[in-house]
Amino acid sequence: MFHQQEAEEFPPSARYLSIILEGARRERLKEEYLRMLEEHPTYSPPEWVLKVRRSRPKLEELPPVTVEELAKHKEDEDSW
């Protein structure tokens, strides 16, 4: 017999929820639904995650990568 395990639920990020809310408003969904979205809890990353994010280089600081460079690397390699 197959038993499907329930997945743990996590709240959406504020950014994602704002996108959903924007679409719901654009489609003129019911005010009750909009209120439910507005009051929905959002994910707040723990301090250690914020610290890791701050330690990463900024996108504009990274060198460009060509398709040819990407093609040289195999899927099972851990690093470049």
mmCIF file of the N, C-alpha and C atoms, coordinates in Angstrom:
data_MODEL
# 
_entry.id   MODEL 
# 
loop_
_atom_site.group_PDB 
_atom_site.id 
_atom_site.type_symbol 
_atom_site.label_atom_id 
_atom_site.label_alt_id 
_atom_site.label_comp_id 
_atom_site.label_asym_id 
_atom_site.label_entity_id 
_atom_site.label_seq_id 
_atom_site.pdbx_PDB_ins_code 
_atom_site.Cartn_x 
_atom_site.Cartn_y 
_atom_site.Cartn_z 
_atom_site.occupancy 
_atom_site.B_iso_or_equiv 
_atom_site.pdbx_formal_charge 
_atom_site.auth_seq_id 
_atom_site.auth_comp_id 
_atom_site.auth_asym_id 
_atom_site.auth_atom_id 
_atom_site.pdbx_PDB_model_num 
ATOM 1   N N  . MET A 1 1  ? 0.834   -1.172 0.000   1.00 0.00 ? 1  MET A N  1 
ATOM 2   C CA . MET A 1 1  ? 0.000   0.000  0.000   1.00 0.00 ? 1  MET A CA 1 
ATOM 3   C C  . MET A 1 1  ? 0.883   1.241  0.000   1.00 0.00 ? 1  MET A C  1 
ATOM 4   N N  . PHE A 1 2  ? 0.533   2.197  -0.818  1.00 0.00 ? 2  PHE A N  1 
ATOM 5   C CA . PHE A 1 2  ? 1.304   3.432  -0.947  1.00 0.00 ? 2  PHE A CA 1 
ATOM 6   C C  . PHE A 1 2  ? 0.803   4.452  0.053   1.00 0.00 ? 2  PHE A C  1 
ATOM 7   N N  . HIS A 1 3  ? 1.724   5.025  0.825   1.00 0.00 ? 3  HIS A N  1 
ATOM 8   C CA . HIS A 1 3  ? 1.367   6.063  1.789   1.00 0.00 ? 3  HIS A CA 1 
ATOM 9   C C  . HIS A 1 3  ? 2.174   7.308  1.461   1.00 0.00 ? 3  HIS A C  1 
ATOM 10  N N  . GLN A 1 4  ? 1.463   8.366  1.111   1.00 0.00 ? 4  GLN A N  1 
ATOM 11  C CA . GLN A 1 4  ? 2.155   9.610  0.790   1.00 0.00 ? 4  GLN A CA 1 
ATOM 12  C C  . GLN A 1 4  ? 2.334   10.432 2.050   1.00 0.00 ? 4  GLN A C  1 
ATOM 13  N N  . GLN A 1 5  ? 3.568   10.823 2.305   1.00 0.00 ? 5  GLN A N  1 
ATOM 14  C CA . GLN A 1 5  ? 3.873   11.610 3.476   1.00 0.00 ? 5  GLN A CA 1 
ATOM 15  C C  . GLN A 1 5  ? 3.550   13.082 3.191   1.00 0.00 ? 5  GLN A C  1 
ATOM 16  N N  . GLU A 1 6  ? 2.924   13.748 4.144   1.00 0.00 ? 6  GLU A N  1 
ATOM 17  C CA . GLU A 1 6  ? 2.600   15.157 3.957   1.00 0.00 ? 6  GLU A CA 1 
ATOM 18  C C  . GLU A 1 6  ? 3.875   15.986 4.008   1.00 0.00 ? 6  GLU A C  1 
ATOM 19  N N  . ALA A 1 7  ? 3.954   16.936 3.096   1.00 0.00 ? 7  ALA A N  1 
ATOM 20  C CA . ALA A 1 7  ? 5.117   17.820 3.055   1.00 0.00 ? 7  ALA A CA 1 
ATOM 21  C C  . ALA A 1 7  ? 4.959   18.913 4.105   1.00 0.00 ? 7  ALA A C  1 
ATOM 22  N N  . GLU A 1 8  ? 6.071   19.300 4.686   1.00 0.00 ? 8  GLU A N  1 
ATOM 23  C CA . GLU A 1 8  ? 6.051   20.399 5.650   1.00 0.00 ? 8  GLU A CA 1 
ATOM 24  C C  . GLU A 1 8  ? 5.783   21.694 4.894   1.00 0.00 ? 8  GLU A C  1 
ATOM 25  N N  . GLU A 1 9  ? 4.933   22.527 5.425   1.00 0.00 ? 9  GLU A N  1 
ATOM 26  C CA . GLU A 1 9  ? 4.599   23.782 4.756   1.00 0.00 ? 9  GLU A CA 1 
ATOM 27  C C  . GLU A 1 9  ? 5.436   24.919 5.323   1.00 0.00 ? 9  GLU A C  1 
ATOM 28  N N  . PHE A 1 10 ? 5.859   25.806 4.439   1.00 0.00 ? 10 PHE A N  1 
ATOM 29  C CA . PHE A 1 10 ? 6.613   26.988 4.818   1.00 0.00 ? 10 PHE A CA 1 
ATOM 30  C C  . PHE A 1 10 ? 5.899   28.204 4.260   1.00 0.00 ? 10 PHE A C  1 
ATOM 31  N N  . PRO A 1 11 ? 5.911   29.309 4.982   1.00 0.00 ? 11 PRO A N  1 
ATOM 32  C CA . PRO A 1 11 ? 5.255   30.504 4.452   1.00 0.00 ? 11 PRO A CA 1 
ATOM 33  C C  . PRO A 1 11 ? 6.030   31.047 3.246   1.00 0.00 ? 11 PRO A C  1 
ATOM 34  N N  . PRO A 1 12 ? 5.336   31.724 2.335   1.00 0.00 ? 12 PRO A N  1 
ATOM 35  C CA . PRO A 1 12 ? 6.007   32.290 1.159   1.00 0.00 ? 12 PRO A CA 1 
ATOM 36  C C  . PRO A 1 12 ? 6.836   33.516 1.554   1.00 0.00 ? 12 PRO A C  1 
ATOM 37  N N  . SER A 1 13 ? 7.771   33.876 0.693   1.00 0.00 ? 13 SER A N  1 
ATOM 38  C CA . SER A 1 13 ? 8.529   35.105 0.932   1.00 0.00 ? 13 SER A CA 1 
ATOM 39  C C  . SER A 1 13 ? 7.600   36.300 0.711   1.00 0.00 ? 13 SER A C  1 
ATOM 40  N N  . ALA A 1 14 ? 7.956   37.419 1.294   1.00 0.00 ? 14 ALA A N  1 
ATOM 41  C CA . ALA A 1 14 ? 7.164   38.643 1.118   1.00 0.00 ? 14 ALA A CA 1 
ATOM 42  C C  . ALA A 1 14 ? 7.128   39.027 -0.359  1.00 0.00 ? 14 ALA A C  1 
ATOM 43  N N  . ARG A 1 15 ? 8.243   38.846 -1.056  1.00 0.00 ? 15 ARG A N  1 
ATOM 44  C CA . ARG A 1 15 ? 8.303   39.179 -2.487  1.00 0.00 ? 15 ARG A CA 1 
ATOM 45  C C  . ARG A 1 15 ? 7.322   38.325 -3.281  1.00 0.00 ? 15 ARG A C  1 
ATOM 46  N N  . TYR A 1 16 ? 7.332   37.025 -3.049  1.00 0.00 ? 16 TYR A N  1 
ATOM 47  C CA . TYR A 1 16 ? 6.441   36.119 -3.772  1.00 0.00 ? 16 TYR A CA 1 
ATOM 48  C C  . TYR A 1 16 ? 4.977   36.437 -3.463  1.00 0.00 ? 16 TYR A C  1 
ATOM 49  N N  . LEU A 1 17 ? 4.675   36.663 -2.188  1.00 0.00 ? 17 LEU A N  1 
ATOM 50  C CA . LEU A 1 17 ? 3.306   36.960 -1.814  1.00 0.00 ? 17 LEU A CA 1 
ATOM 51  C C  . LEU A 1 17 ? 2.834   38.269 -2.442  1.00 0.00 ? 17 LEU A C  1 
ATOM 52  N N  . SER A 1 18 ? 3.728   39.251 -2.558  1.00 0.00 ? 18 SER A N  1 
ATOM 53  C CA . SER A 1 18 ? 3.336   40.523 -3.184  1.00 0.00 ? 18 SER A CA 1 
ATOM 54  C C  . SER A 1 18 ? 3.016   40.325 -4.663  1.00 0.00 ? 18 SER A C  1 
ATOM 55  N N  . ILE A 1 19 ? 3.714   39.404 -5.323  1.00 0.00 ? 19 ILE A N  1 
ATOM 56  C CA . ILE A 1 19 ? 3.425   39.100 -6.733  1.00 0.00 ? 19 ILE A CA 1 
ATOM 57  C C  . ILE A 1 19 ? 2.046   38.456 -6.851  1.00 0.00 ? 19 ILE A C  1 
ATOM 58  N N  . ILE A 1 20 ? 1.746   37.515 -5.959  1.00 0.00 ? 20 ILE A N  1 
ATOM 59  C CA . ILE A 1 20 ? 0.438   36.857 -5.944  1.00 0.00 ? 20 ILE A CA 1 
ATOM 60  C C  . ILE A 1 20 ? -0.657  37.892 -5.678  1.00 0.00 ? 20 ILE A C  1 
ATOM 61  N N  . LEU A 1 21 ? -0.420  38.770 -4.725  1.00 0.00 ? 21 LEU A N  1 
ATOM 62  C CA . LEU A 1 21 ? -1.399  39.790 -4.369  1.00 0.00 ? 21 LEU A CA 1 
ATOM 63  C C  . LEU A 1 21 ? -1.633  40.762 -5.526  1.00 0.00 ? 21 LEU A C  1 
ATOM 64  N N  . GLU A 1 22 ? -0.566  41.139 -6.201  1.00 0.00 ? 22 GLU A N  1 
ATOM 65  C CA . GLU A 1 22 ? -0.687  42.031 -7.360  1.00 0.00 ? 22 GLU A CA 1 
ATOM 66  C C  . GLU A 1 22 ? -1.570  41.403 -8.435  1.00 0.00 ? 22 GLU A C  1 
ATOM 67  N N  . GLY A 1 23 ? -1.361  40.132 -8.712  1.00 0.00 ? 23 GLY A N  1 
ATOM 68  C CA . GLY A 1 23 ? -2.183  39.429 -9.698  1.00 0.00 ? 23 GLY A CA 1 
ATOM 69  C C  . GLY A 1 23 ? -3.629  39.300 -9.254  1.00 0.00 ? 23 GLY A C  1 
ATOM 70  N N  . ALA A 1 24 ? -3.831  39.051 -7.975  1.00 0.00 ? 24 ALA A N  1 
ATOM 71  C CA . ALA A 1 24 ? -5.198  38.929 -7.450  1.00 0.00 ? 24 ALA A CA 1 
ATOM 72  C C  . ALA A 1 24 ? -5.938  40.254 -7.572  1.00 0.00 ? 24 ALA A C  1 
ATOM 73  N N  . ARG A 1 25 ? -5.242  41.346 -7.313  1.00 0.00 ? 25 ARG A N  1 
ATOM 74  C CA . ARG A 1 25 ? -5.871  42.674 -7.471  1.00 0.00 ? 25 ARG A CA 1 
ATOM 75  C C  . ARG A 1 25 ? -6.164  42.961 -8.939  1.00 0.00 ? 25 ARG A C  1 
ATOM 76  N N  . ARG A 1 26 ? -5.207  42.644 -9.795  1.00 0.00 ? 26 ARG A N  1 
ATOM 77  C CA . ARG A 1 26 ? -5.385  42.895 -11.223 1.00 0.00 ? 26 ARG A CA 1 
ATOM 78  C C  . ARG A 1 26 ? -6.591  42.138 -11.776 1.00 0.00 ? 26 ARG A C  1 
ATOM 79  N N  . GLU A 1 27 ? -6.785  40.933 -11.273 1.00 0.00 ? 27 GLU A N  1 
ATOM 80  C CA . GLU A 1 27 ? -7.907  40.110 -11.725 1.00 0.00 ? 27 GLU A CA 1 
ATOM 81  C C  . GLU A 1 27 ? -9.199  40.402 -10.960 1.00 0.00 ? 27 GLU A C  1 
ATOM 82  N N  . ARG A 1 28 ? -9.121  41.395 -10.070 1.00 0.00 ? 28 ARG A N  1 
ATOM 83  C CA . ARG A 1 28 ? -10.282 41.840 -9.296  1.00 0.00 ? 28 ARG A CA 1 
ATOM 84  C C  . ARG A 1 28 ? -10.939 40.684 -8.522  1.00 0.00 ? 28 ARG A C  1 
ATOM 85  N N  . LEU A 1 29 ? -10.082 39.931 -7.828  1.00 0.00 ? 29 LEU A N  1 
ATOM 86  C CA . LEU A 1 29 ? -10.613 38.850 -7.005  1.00 0.00 ? 29 LEU A CA 1 
ATOM 87  C C  . LEU A 1 29 ? -11.314 39.442 -5.781  1.00 0.00 ? 29 LEU A C  1 
ATOM 88  N N  . LYS A 1 30 ? -12.083 38.637 -5.109  1.00 0.00 ? 30 LYS A N  1 
ATOM 89  C CA . LYS A 1 30 ? -12.897 39.097 -3.988  1.00 0.00 ? 30 LYS A CA 1 
ATOM 90  C C  . LYS A 1 30 ? -12.052 39.749 -2.898  1.00 0.00 ? 30 LYS A C  1 
ATOM 91  N N  . GLU A 1 31 ? -12.623 40.803 -2.287  1.00 0.00 ? 31 GLU A N  1 
ATOM 92  C CA . GLU A 1 31 ? -11.940 41.514 -1.208  1.00 0.00 ? 31 GLU A CA 1 
ATOM 93  C C  . GLU A 1 31 ? -11.561 40.587 -0.069  1.00 0.00 ? 31 GLU A C  1 
ATOM 94  N N  . GLU A 1 32 ? -12.398 39.622 0.214   1.00 0.00 ? 32 GLU A N  1 
ATOM 95  C CA . GLU A 1 32 ? -12.133 38.656 1.283   1.00 0.00 ? 32 GLU A CA 1 
ATOM 96  C C  . GLU A 1 32 ? -10.837 37.887 0.995   1.00 0.00 ? 32 GLU A C  1 
ATOM 97  N N  . TYR A 1 33 ? -10.656 37.492 -0.256  1.00 0.00 ? 33 TYR A N  1 
ATOM 98  C CA . TYR A 1 33 ? -9.448  36.762 -0.644  1.00 0.00 ? 33 TYR A CA 1 
ATOM 99  C C  . TYR A 1 33 ? -8.233  37.684 -0.570  1.00 0.00 ? 33 TYR A C  1 
ATOM 100 N N  . LEU A 1 34 ? -8.378  38.931 -1.028  1.00 0.00 ? 34 LEU A N  1 
ATOM 101 C CA . LEU A 1 34 ? -7.270  39.882 -0.963  1.00 0.00 ? 34 LEU A CA 1 
ATOM 102 C C  . LEU A 1 34 ? -6.841  40.109 0.482   1.00 0.00 ? 34 LEU A C  1 
ATOM 103 N N  . ARG A 1 35 ? -7.803  40.260 1.401   1.00 0.00 ? 35 ARG A N  1 
ATOM 104 C CA . ARG A 1 35 ? -7.483  40.436 2.817   1.00 0.00 ? 35 ARG A CA 1 
ATOM 105 C C  . ARG A 1 35 ? -6.736  39.227 3.377   1.00 0.00 ? 35 ARG A C  1 
ATOM 106 N N  . MET A 1 36 ? -7.184  38.038 2.961   1.00 0.00 ? 36 MET A N  1 
ATOM 107 C CA . MET A 1 36 ? -6.523  36.820 3.429   1.00 0.00 ? 36 MET A CA 1 
ATOM 108 C C  . MET A 1 36 ? -5.054  36.806 2.972   1.00 0.00 ? 36 MET A C  1 
ATOM 109 N N  . LEU A 1 37 ? -4.822  37.218 1.730   1.00 0.00 ? 37 LEU A N  1 
ATOM 110 C CA . LEU A 1 37 ? -3.445  37.277 1.231   1.00 0.00 ? 37 LEU A CA 1 
ATOM 111 C C  . LEU A 1 37 ? -2.635  38.341 1.977   1.00 0.00 ? 37 LEU A C  1 
ATOM 112 N N  . GLU A 1 38 ? -3.239  39.492 2.199   1.00 0.00 ? 38 GLU A N  1 
ATOM 113 C CA . GLU A 1 38 ? -2.540  40.581 2.886   1.00 0.00 ? 38 GLU A CA 1 
ATOM 114 C C  . GLU A 1 38 ? -2.144  40.190 4.311   1.00 0.00 ? 38 GLU A C  1 
ATOM 115 N N  . GLU A 1 39 ? -2.954  39.361 4.951   1.00 0.00 ? 39 GLU A N  1 
ATOM 116 C CA . GLU A 1 39 ? -2.699  38.967 6.330   1.00 0.00 ? 39 GLU A CA 1 
ATOM 117 C C  . GLU A 1 39 ? -1.880  37.676 6.451   1.00 0.00 ? 39 GLU A C  1 
ATOM 118 N N  . HIS A 1 40 ? -1.600  37.051 5.329   1.00 0.00 ? 40 HIS A N  1 
ATOM 119 C CA . HIS A 1 40 ? -0.878  35.777 5.337   1.00 0.00 ? 40 HIS A CA 1 
ATOM 120 C C  . HIS A 1 40 ? 0.543   35.985 5.863   1.00 0.00 ? 40 HIS A C  1 
ATOM 121 N N  . PRO A 1 41 ? 1.023   35.112 6.743   1.00 0.00 ? 41 PRO A N  1 
ATOM 122 C CA . PRO A 1 41 ? 2.398   35.257 7.240   1.00 0.00 ? 41 PRO A CA 1 
ATOM 123 C C  . PRO A 1 41 ? 3.413   35.013 6.123   1.00 0.00 ? 41 PRO A C  1 
ATOM 124 N N  . THR A 1 42 ? 4.552   35.650 6.234   1.00 0.00 ? 42 THR A N  1 
ATOM 125 C CA . THR A 1 42 ? 5.614   35.472 5.247   1.00 0.00 ? 42 THR A CA 1 
ATOM 126 C C  . THR A 1 42 ? 6.868   34.930 5.928   1.00 0.00 ? 42 THR A C  1 
ATOM 127 N N  . TYR A 1 43 ? 7.729   34.373 5.121   1.00 0.00 ? 43 TYR A N  1 
ATOM 128 C CA . TYR A 1 43 ? 8.984   33.798 5.582   1.00 0.00 ? 43 TYR A CA 1 
ATOM 129 C C  . TYR A 1 43 ? 9.946   34.903 5.989   1.00 0.00 ? 43 TYR A C  1 
ATOM 130 N N  . SER A 1 44 ? 10.558  34.740 7.125   1.00 0.00 ? 44 SER A N  1 
ATOM 131 C CA . SER A 1 44 ? 11.624  35.636 7.568   1.00 0.00 ? 44 SER A CA 1 
ATOM 132 C C  . SER A 1 44 ? 12.861  34.782 7.785   1.00 0.00 ? 44 SER A C  1 
ATOM 133 N N  . PRO A 1 45 ? 13.892  34.983 6.973   1.00 0.00 ? 45 PRO A N  1 
ATOM 134 C CA . PRO A 1 45 ? 15.077  34.139 7.121   1.00 0.00 ? 45 PRO A CA 1 
ATOM 135 C C  . PRO A 1 45 ? 15.771  34.384 8.461   1.00 0.00 ? 45 PRO A C  1 
ATOM 136 N N  . PRO A 1 46 ? 16.335  33.324 9.030   1.00 0.00 ? 46 PRO A N  1 
ATOM 137 C CA . PRO A 1 46 ? 17.070  33.496 10.289  1.00 0.00 ? 46 PRO A CA 1 
ATOM 138 C C  . PRO A 1 46 ? 18.355  34.305 10.052  1.00 0.00 ? 46 PRO A C  1 
ATOM 139 N N  . GLU A 1 47 ? 18.905  34.801 11.126  1.00 0.00 ? 47 GLU A N  1 
ATOM 140 C CA . GLU A 1 47 ? 20.087  35.662 11.028  1.00 0.00 ? 47 GLU A CA 1 
ATOM 141 C C  . GLU A 1 47 ? 21.247  34.975 10.317  1.00 0.00 ? 47 GLU A C  1 
ATOM 142 N N  . TRP A 1 48 ? 21.439  33.679 10.523  1.00 0.00 ? 48 TRP A N  1 
ATOM 143 C CA . TRP A 1 48 ? 22.578  32.999 9.887   1.00 0.00 ? 48 TRP A CA 1 
ATOM 144 C C  . TRP A 1 48 ? 22.428  32.995 8.364   1.00 0.00 ? 48 TRP A C  1 
ATOM 145 N N  . VAL A 1 49 ? 21.190  32.917 7.870   1.00 0.00 ? 49 VAL A N  1 
ATOM 146 C CA . VAL A 1 49 ? 20.957  32.956 6.418   1.00 0.00 ? 49 VAL A CA 1 
ATOM 147 C C  . VAL A 1 49 ? 21.271  34.356 5.896   1.00 0.00 ? 49 VAL A C  1 
ATOM 148 N N  . LEU A 1 50 ? 20.834  35.375 6.611   1.00 0.00 ? 50 LEU A N  1 
ATOM 149 C CA . LEU A 1 50 ? 21.135  36.753 6.205   1.00 0.00 ? 50 LEU A CA 1 
ATOM 150 C C  . LEU A 1 50 ? 22.636  36.999 6.187   1.00 0.00 ? 50 LEU A C  1 
ATOM 151 N N  . LYS A 1 51 ? 23.341  36.439 7.154   1.00 0.00 ? 51 LYS A N  1 
ATOM 152 C CA . LYS A 1 51 ? 24.798  36.600 7.213   1.00 0.00 ? 51 LYS A CA 1 
ATOM 153 C C  . LYS A 1 51 ? 25.466  35.951 5.997   1.00 0.00 ? 51 LYS A C  1 
ATOM 154 N N  . VAL A 1 52 ? 25.017  34.758 5.628   1.00 0.00 ? 52 VAL A N  1 
ATOM 155 C CA . VAL A 1 52 ? 25.571  34.073 4.451   1.00 0.00 ? 52 VAL A CA 1 
ATOM 156 C C  . VAL A 1 52 ? 25.290  34.898 3.195   1.00 0.00 ? 52 VAL A C  1 
ATOM 157 N N  . ARG A 1 53 ? 24.081  35.410 3.075   1.00 0.00 ? 53 ARG A N  1 
ATOM 158 C CA . ARG A 1 53 ? 23.728  36.220 1.904   1.00 0.00 ? 53 ARG A CA 1 
ATOM 159 C C  . ARG A 1 53 ? 24.613  37.465 1.807   1.00 0.00 ? 53 ARG A C  1 
ATOM 160 N N  . ARG A 1 54 ? 24.869  38.098 2.947   1.00 0.00 ? 54 ARG A N  1 
ATOM 161 C CA . ARG A 1 54 ? 25.710  39.306 2.935   1.00 0.00 ? 54 ARG A CA 1 
ATOM 162 C C  . ARG A 1 54 ? 27.151  38.989 2.564   1.00 0.00 ? 54 ARG A C  1 
ATOM 163 N N  . SER A 1 55 ? 27.592  37.757 2.832   1.00 0.00 ? 55 SER A N  1 
ATOM 164 C CA . SER A 1 55 ? 28.985  37.395 2.555   1.00 0.00 ? 55 SER A CA 1 
ATOM 165 C C  . SER A 1 55 ? 29.227  37.043 1.084   1.00 0.00 ? 55 SER A C  1 
ATOM 166 N N  . ARG A 1 56 ? 28.161  36.818 0.349   1.00 0.00 ? 56 ARG A N  1 
ATOM 167 C CA . ARG A 1 56 ? 28.305  36.470 -1.068  1.00 0.00 ? 56 ARG A CA 1 
ATOM 168 C C  . ARG A 1 56 ? 28.661  37.702 -1.890  1.00 0.00 ? 56 ARG A C  1 
ATOM 169 N N  . PRO A 1 57 ? 29.410  37.500 -2.988  1.00 0.00 ? 57 PRO A N  1 
ATOM 170 C CA . PRO A 1 57 ? 29.738  38.654 -3.829  1.00 0.00 ? 57 PRO A CA 1 
ATOM 171 C C  . PRO A 1 57 ? 28.484  39.194 -4.519  1.00 0.00 ? 57 PRO A C  1 
ATOM 172 N N  . LYS A 1 58 ? 28.530  40.470 -4.816  1.00 0.00 ? 58 LYS A N  1 
ATOM 173 C CA . LYS A 1 58 ? 27.431  41.090 -5.551  1.00 0.00 ? 58 LYS A CA 1 
ATOM 174 C C  . LYS A 1 58 ? 27.462  40.597 -6.996  1.00 0.00 ? 58 LYS A C  1 
ATOM 175 N N  . LEU A 1 59 ? 26.298  40.514 -7.610  1.00 0.00 ? 59 LEU A N  1 
ATOM 176 C CA . LEU A 1 59 ? 26.185  40.012 -8.973  1.00 0.00 ? 59 LEU A CA 1 
ATOM 177 C C  . LEU A 1 59 ? 27.102  40.766 -9.928  1.00 0.00 ? 59 LEU A C  1 
ATOM 178 N N  . GLU A 1 60 ? 27.150  42.076 -9.795  1.00 0.00 ? 60 GLU A N  1 
ATOM 179 C CA . GLU A 1 60 ? 27.975  42.891 -10.701 1.00 0.00 ? 60 GLU A CA 1 
ATOM 180 C C  . GLU A 1 60 ? 29.473  42.686 -10.480 1.00 0.00 ? 60 GLU A C  1 
ATOM 181 N N  . GLU A 1 61 ? 29.852  42.037 -9.381  1.00 0.00 ? 61 GLU A N  1 
ATOM 182 C CA . GLU A 1 61 ? 31.272  41.753 -9.106  1.00 0.00 ? 61 GLU A CA 1 
ATOM 183 C C  . GLU A 1 61 ? 31.727  40.428 -9.718  1.00 0.00 ? 61 GLU A C  1 
ATOM 184 N N  . LEU A 1 62 ? 30.788  39.611 -10.151 1.00 0.00 ? 62 LEU A N  1 
ATOM 185 C CA . LEU A 1 62 ? 31.132  38.295 -10.691 1.00 0.00 ? 62 LEU A CA 1 
ATOM 186 C C  . LEU A 1 62 ? 31.553  38.402 -12.150 1.00 0.00 ? 62 LEU A C  1 
ATOM 187 N N  . PRO A 1 63 ? 32.540  37.596 -12.557 1.00 0.00 ? 63 PRO A N  1 
ATOM 188 C CA . PRO A 1 63 ? 32.945  37.631 -13.969 1.00 0.00 ? 63 PRO A CA 1 
ATOM 189 C C  . PRO A 1 63 ? 31.891  36.946 -14.833 1.00 0.00 ? 63 PRO A C  1 
ATOM 190 N N  . PRO A 1 64 ? 31.754  37.376 -16.072 1.00 0.00 ? 64 PRO A N  1 
ATOM 191 C CA . PRO A 1 64 ? 30.797  36.706 -16.957 1.00 0.00 ? 64 PRO A CA 1 
ATOM 192 C C  . PRO A 1 64 ? 31.243  35.276 -17.255 1.00 0.00 ? 64 PRO A C  1 
ATOM 193 N N  . VAL A 1 65 ? 30.289  34.404 -17.488 1.00 0.00 ? 65 VAL A N  1 
ATOM 194 C CA . VAL A 1 65 ? 30.569  32.997 -17.808 1.00 0.00 ? 65 VAL A CA 1 
ATOM 195 C C  . VAL A 1 65 ? 29.928  32.714 -19.164 1.00 0.00 ? 65 VAL A C  1 
ATOM 196 N N  . THR A 1 66 ? 30.725  32.153 -20.058 1.00 0.00 ? 66 THR A N  1 
ATOM 197 C CA . THR A 1 66 ? 30.212  31.864 -21.401 1.00 0.00 ? 66 THR A CA 1 
ATOM 198 C C  . THR A 1 66 ? 29.598  30.467 -21.449 1.00 0.00 ? 66 THR A C  1 
ATOM 199 N N  . VAL A 1 67 ? 28.829  30.215 -22.474 1.00 0.00 ? 67 VAL A N  1 
ATOM 200 C CA . VAL A 1 67 ? 28.244  28.897 -22.691 1.00 0.00 ? 67 VAL A CA 1 
ATOM 201 C C  . VAL A 1 67 ? 29.353  27.870 -22.875 1.00 0.00 ? 67 VAL A C  1 
ATOM 202 N N  . GLU A 1 68 ? 30.406  28.258 -23.547 1.00 0.00 ? 68 GLU A N  1 
ATOM 203 C CA . GLU A 1 68 ? 31.539  27.351 -23.767 1.00 0.00 ? 68 GLU A CA 1 
ATOM 204 C C  . GLU A 1 68 ? 32.182  26.942 -22.447 1.00 0.00 ? 68 GLU A C  1 
ATOM 205 N N  . GLU A 1 69 ? 32.323  27.889 -21.527 1.00 0.00 ? 69 GLU A N  1 
ATOM 206 C CA . GLU A 1 69 ? 32.896  27.564 -20.219 1.00 0.00 ? 69 GLU A CA 1 
ATOM 207 C C  . GLU A 1 69 ? 31.986  26.608 -19.457 1.00 0.00 ? 69 GLU A C  1 
ATOM 208 N N  . LEU A 1 70 ? 30.704  26.847 -19.506 1.00 0.00 ? 70 LEU A N  1 
ATOM 209 C CA . LEU A 1 70 ? 29.751  25.971 -18.830 1.00 0.00 ? 70 LEU A CA 1 
ATOM 210 C C  . LEU A 1 70 ? 29.794  24.553 -19.399 1.00 0.00 ? 70 LEU A C  1 
ATOM 211 N N  . ALA A 1 71 ? 29.964  24.452 -20.707 1.00 0.00 ? 71 ALA A N  1 
ATOM 212 C CA . ALA A 1 71 ? 29.965  23.150 -21.374 1.00 0.00 ? 71 ALA A CA 1 
ATOM 213 C C  . ALA A 1 71 ? 31.162  22.295 -20.961 1.00 0.00 ? 71 ALA A C  1 
ATOM 214 N N  . LYS A 1 72 ? 32.224  22.898 -20.461 1.00 0.00 ? 72 LYS A N  1 
ATOM 215 C CA . LYS A 1 72 ? 33.421  22.158 -20.053 1.00 0.00 ? 72 LYS A CA 1 
ATOM 216 C C  . LYS A 1 72 ? 33.218  21.382 -18.755 1.00 0.00 ? 72 LYS A C  1 
ATOM 217 N N  . HIS A 1 73 ? 32.178  21.683 -18.012 1.00 0.00 ? 73 HIS A N  1 
ATOM 218 C CA . HIS A 1 73 ? 31.980  21.100 -16.689 1.00 0.00 ? 73 HIS A CA 1 
ATOM 219 C C  . HIS A 1 73 ? 30.889  20.048 -16.714 1.00 0.00 ? 73 HIS A C  1 
ATOM 220 N N  . LYS A 1 74 ? 31.178  18.965 -16.012 1.00 0.00 ? 74 LYS A N  1 
ATOM 221 C CA . LYS A 1 74 ? 30.228  17.861 -15.948 1.00 0.00 ? 74 LYS A CA 1 
ATOM 222 C C  . LYS A 1 74 ? 29.272  18.073 -14.785 1.00 0.00 ? 74 LYS A C  1 
ATOM 223 N N  . GLU A 1 75 ? 28.091  17.504 -14.892 1.00 0.00 ? 75 GLU A N  1 
ATOM 224 C CA . GLU A 1 75 ? 27.068  17.654 -13.860 1.00 0.00 ? 75 GLU A CA 1 
ATOM 225 C C  . GLU A 1 75 ? 27.518  17.141 -12.501 1.00 0.00 ? 75 GLU A C  1 
ATOM 226 N N  . ASP A 1 76 ? 28.295  16.082 -12.481 1.00 0.00 ? 76 ASP A N  1 
ATOM 227 C CA . ASP A 1 76 ? 28.644  15.468 -11.200 1.00 0.00 ? 76 ASP A CA 1 
ATOM 228 C C  . ASP A 1 76 ? 29.851  16.125 -10.523 1.00 0.00 ? 76 ASP A C  1 
ATOM 229 N N  . GLU A 1 77 ? 30.427  17.140 -11.114 1.00 0.00 ? 77 GLU A N  1 
ATOM 230 C CA . GLU A 1 77 ? 31.538  17.849 -10.483 1.00 0.00 ? 77 GLU A CA 1 
ATOM 231 C C  . GLU A 1 77 ? 31.001  18.784 -9.416  1.00 0.00 ? 77 GLU A C  1 
ATOM 232 N N  . ASP A 1 78 ? 31.662  18.783 -8.267  1.00 0.00 ? 78 ASP A N  1 
ATOM 233 C CA . ASP A 1 78 ? 31.216  19.655 -7.170  1.00 0.00 ? 78 ASP A CA 1 
ATOM 234 C C  . ASP A 1 78 ? 31.582  21.121 -7.373  1.00 0.00 ? 78 ASP A C  1 
ATOM 235 N N  . SER A 1 79 ? 32.740  21.343 -7.950  1.00 0.00 ? 79 SER A N  1 
ATOM 236 C CA . SER A 1 79 ? 33.157  22.745 -8.113  1.00 0.00 ? 79 SER A CA 1 
ATOM 237 C C  . SER A 1 79 ? 33.918  22.909 -9.404  1.00 0.00 ? 79 SER A C  1 
ATOM 238 N N  . TRP A 1 80 ? 34.218  24.147 -9.694  1.00 0.00 ? 80 TRP A N  1 
ATOM 239 C CA . TRP A 1 80 ? 34.950  24.448 -10.916 1.00 0.00 ? 80 TRP A CA 1 
ATOM 240 C C  . TRP A 1 80 ? 36.403  24.502 -10.572 1.00 0.00 ? 80 TRP A C  1 
# 
